[in-house]
Amino acid sequence: MFDKEIVEELEAIRSRFPFPKAAMVPVLRRVQELRGWLDSDAQAWVAELLSVKPIEVHEVVSFYPMFYGQPVGRHVLHVCRTLSCDSCGNKELWDHLETKLGVDRNGTTDDGRFTLKAAECLASCGTSPVMLINNKRHENLSLSQVDDLLEGCS
Amino acid sequence: MKLSSVLSARFEKPDSHLLEGYRADGGYETFLSVLSEKRDPDELTALVKASGLRGRGGAGFSTGMKWSFVPKDTGKPVYLCVNGDESEPGTYKDRQILEFDPHALLEGVGIACYAIGSHKAYVYLRCEFQLGCERIQAAIDEAYAAGLFGKNIEGSGFDLDVHLTMGAGAYICGEETSLLNSIEGVRPYPRNKPPFPAVEGLFGCPTIVNNVETITNIPHIVKRGAEWHAGLGNSDDPGTRLWCVSGHVATRGVWEIETGYKLQDLIDGPCGGIRDGKKLKAVIPGGSSSKVLLPEEVAQVTMDTPGIRAFGSSLGSAAIIVLDEDTDMVDALVNLMKFYAHESCGQCTPCREGTPWIVKILVRINEGRGRLEDLELLDDLAVNIEGRTVCALADGACWPLTSILKKFRHEFVAKIPSAASTEEVVGA
């Protein structure tokens, strides 16, 4: 599934912990970075690397919002929907994104370019409107800045 | 009320995250002197206890007391886990430390590990903190390269390994036993207590879990002494805290202030009052899980544990959410409860089933489809959820629910059609 170099990198992550299973979250994160999402083949591969059953990997993948058990777009937008942000511009940001992208919360655009995900508090409560694009934080956003950012996503 | 600069002193300096500047400001001197003087670990724990420092994550437990629970001579390794999962709505204080003074946290990690007899620390950060994670990893690398971490630090015989570890977007992982399960690579359900982590934590070994801001206080306390810290602010809950304000104020931000100040002074002063000249309607004073305060309560309350307890609320994570007169409190509560329903880990039935049920009822009230009995049903649900689960997430959902229902009942009643017709009948 992976080149020798990547396998060695993942084995090095495994060796940082007293038990292989404890490398679960960091290994899954790296595998997701490489493959875009955590399909069942990837999960089975991780299970073998960590000497656990595939179900044990699936239990973890299915728990965390930042692990994708389904395909996502090339650019994943995480937009806060929680009270502090909602009251300071993120509600308008949501309306704008849903209209512009033509998708609902957790939807992916037909061209596979964007996935729009609701985030539960990003710890940017003083600097909303805020969203993450592929985990990079963008704060104090105007709607025109949002348009520029989206245009920059190929 | 005056602003302090203990934890925040370096935030605005250029390149404040780099080792060079931190050391130029005297950084790591306290850690190295602890090692070179071979300070008695128990004496350090006693010092932290005497300082009165309470945990800054939300529960407010005595830090020194927590450290003293680590059993001696179990033959097992002891772990320190730093909790940087910062996810309580309204809270963005730890992020300031992680991004702008990562070495201050790491120096605290060094001293804390020495005091509790730990040689391995995990700094657990939420993965959404991309910049914070980068800076902490870079700071750890710098500290190793400078011989501040690793084997036999500066010839002291003390070994310390520090690792960055990251979550994957779950609020529950800020609960200390869930955090441990997250690091262990299992589904991160909170554990039953006892045993407490100090006795049986990470990998079954004694473990101390402390919040980022808590640990960052340690070098200052060890350097300046317990009395210095105990003399800051309110004597029952001393020290400075990083207060993060969000919502409808003119200026949002994080301010460091000693405990015991008046909340109204923070809102009127640094925050510049309510946005657009509006009137205040409510304040959620300690993160979304704390009980709501009315304007007349805000005018009186002092921000320390006993002061806020007098008004039935809590300081939690020092996240102050300000809501103006235009806020629809039913709408606000729907928003908050959706958070808990989403973040409930699903382990305990009252929380897993109860929090979405609360949302369902609130949504129908908000959409004008509610019944008057729904208000009693919500109160009844809260009674049957609170205190009946493994962790405090469900309690944290019930506190804003019951307090907002009680203090703003008229707004809920106003959205219930049958209540309007009942009132008409009574009026006739």
Boltz contact constraints between the chains, C-beta under 6 A:
constraints:
  - contact:
      token1: [A, 18]
      token2: [B, 203]
      max_distance: 6.0
  - contact:
      token1: [A, 21]
      token2: [B, 185]
      max_distance: 6.0
  - contact:
      token1: [A, 22]
      token2: [B, 184]
      max_distance: 6.0
  - contact:
      token1: [A, 22]
      token2: [B, 185]
      max_distance: 6.0
  - contact:
      token1: [A, 24]
      token2: [B, 185]
      max_distance: 6.0
  - contact:
      token1: [A, 25]
      token2: [B, 168]
      max_distance: 6.0
  - contact:
      token1: [A, 59]
      token2: [B, 187]
      max_distance: 6.0
  - contact:
      token1: [A, 60]
      token2: [B, 187]
      max_distance: 6.0
  - contact:
      token1: [A, 63]
      token2: [B, 187]
      max_distance: 6.0
  - contact:
      token1: [A, 64]
      token2: [B, 168]
      max_distance: 6.0
  - contact:
      token1: [A, 64]
      token2: [B, 169]
      max_distance: 6.0
  - contact:
      token1: [A, 64]
      token2: [B, 170]
      max_distance: 6.0
  - contact:
      token1: [A, 65]
      token2: [B, 169]
      max_distance: 6.0
  - contact:
      token1: [A, 66]
      token2: [B, 127]
      max_distance: 6.0
  - contact:
      token1: [A, 66]
      token2: [B, 168]
      max_distance: 6.0
  - contact:
      token1: [A, 66]
      token2: [B, 169]
      max_distance: 6.0
  - contact:
      token1: [A, 67]
      token2: [B, 168]
      max_distance: 6.0
  - contact:
      token1: [A, 82]
      token2: [B, 89]
      max_distance: 6.0
  - contact:
      token1: [A, 82]
      token2: [B, 339]
      max_distance: 6.0
  - contact:
      token1: [A, 83]
      token2: [B, 89]
      max_distance: 6.0
  - contact:
      token1: [A, 83]
      token2: [B, 332]
      max_distance: 6.0
  - contact:
      token1: [A, 83]
      token2: [B, 335]
      max_distance: 6.0
  - contact:
      token1: [A, 83]
      token2: [B, 336]
      max_distance: 6.0
  - contact:
      token1: [A, 84]
      token2: [B, 90]
      max_distance: 6.0
  - contact:
      token1: [A, 84]
      token2: [B, 246]
      max_distance: 6.0
  - contact:
      token1: [A, 84]
      token2: [B, 247]
      max_distance: 6.0
  - contact:
      token1: [A, 84]
      token2: [B, 321]
      max_distance: 6.0
  - contact:
      token1: [A, 86]
      token2: [B, 335]
      max_distance: 6.0
  - contact:
      token1: [A, 87]
      token2: [B, 247]
      max_distance: 6.0
  - contact:
      token1: [A, 120]
      token2: [B, 339]
      max_distance: 6.0
  - contact:
      token1: [A, 120]
      token2: [B, 342]
      max_distance: 6.0
  - contact:
      token1: [A, 121]
      token2: [B, 87]
      max_distance: 6.0
  - contact:
      token1: [A, 121]
      token2: [B, 89]
      max_distance: 6.0
  - contact:
      token1: [A, 122]
      token2: [B, 128]
      max_distance: 6.0
  - contact:
      token1: [A, 123]
      token2: [B, 86]
      max_distance: 6.0
  - contact:
      token1: [A, 123]
      token2: [B, 92]
      max_distance: 6.0
  - contact:
      token1: [A, 123]
      token2: [B, 95]
      max_distance: 6.0
  - contact:
      token1: [A, 125]
      token2: [B, 90]
      max_distance: 6.0
  - contact:
      token1: [A, 125]
      token2: [B, 92]
      max_distance: 6.0
  - contact:
      token1: [A, 125]
      token2: [B, 246]
      max_distance: 6.0
  - contact:
      token1: [A, 126]
      token2: [B, 92]
      max_distance: 6.0
  - contact:
      token1: [A, 126]
      token2: [B, 246]
      max_distance: 6.0
  - contact:
      token1: [A, 126]
      token2: [B, 252]
      max_distance: 6.0
  - contact:
      token1: [A, 126]
      token2: [B, 253]
      max_distance: 6.0
  - contact:
      token1: [A, 135]
      token2: [B, 130]
      max_distance: 6.0
